[in-house]
Amino acid sequence: MAKWTPTHEAPEPLEGPVVATITGGTIVWFVLFLVQLPFYGWFSDHGHTWWVWTCLAGGGLGLIGVWYVRRRDAAIKRAAAAEAPPAEKTPAE
């Protein structure tokens, strides 16, 4: 069996509004949890309580994700600022 080797270089990763995306997803998980909470008895009767707890776990993991991507975004900005040449000062007239 031959080892697979790529025939072209991998594309650059896409960068977008990562913090906003993770925050939005986290909010959706918490909203789903809150919407399902009044029906906990029905979920319990039908053996589907894991749906409720999955939404809570998604919201909790989303909070960790928001913390992580905010720190990552700040680190990327610090690295870009460190690589940029210092701005030249113009003489005062």
N, C-alpha and C positions, 0 to 999 in steps of 0.2 A: 504494500500500500504506500503510495507516494505521499510525502508530506505536502500539505497545501501551502503555497506561497502566494502572496498577493501580487497582482500584475501592475498595480498602480498604487500611488500613495493615498493614504487616508485623508479625507477632507478635514479642514479645520473645524473644531467644534463650534456649534451655533451658540452665540451669546444673545440673550434677550433679557426681558424683565424677569429675572429669575426670582427675586425676592417677592415681587407682586404675584407671580404664578404660585409659589409655594404658600404665600399668605392666603390667596384666594382658595386654594385647595383645602387648607386647614379650616377655613371658615365654613366651607361646604361640609366637611366631615362633622364639625360641631353642630351645624344646623340640622344635618340628618340625625344626629344623636338626639337633639332636643325635640325634633318632630316625632321620633319613634318612642320617646320616653312615656308619653301618656298612654300608649298602647302596650306597655310592658306586660300587662296581664295576658293579652291576646298572644303576644310572642311567646310567653312562658307556657301557655296552654298548648300551643302548637309545636313546641320544641325549637323555636327560632330565636331564643334570647341572644344567641351569638351575633345576630344582626346588630342589635343595640350596642353590644360591647365592641364589635368591630369598628363601628363608627366612633366610639369613644377612643379606642386605640389609634385610629387614623388621625383623630384630632390631636392626641398627645404626641404621636410621632411627628405630626406636622409642626407642632411647636418646636420640637428639636430641630426639624428641618429649617424653620425660619431662623432660628439662632445660628445654625450652621451656615446658611447661605448669606446672611448678613455679615458674618465674620469673613467669609470667603470673598465677598464683594469688597469689603474694606481692605483686605489683604491685596487683592488685585489692584485696587486704586493706589495703595501705598507703593507697590512694586512699580507701577507705571510712573508714579511721581519720582521715584528714585532713579529710574532709567532715563528720564527726560533731562536734557541739559538745563543747567540753571539759566533763568531768564537774565538777560543783560540789562543792566541799569542804564538808563539814559541820563546824560548830564542835565542838571537843572539849569534853566536859562534865567 
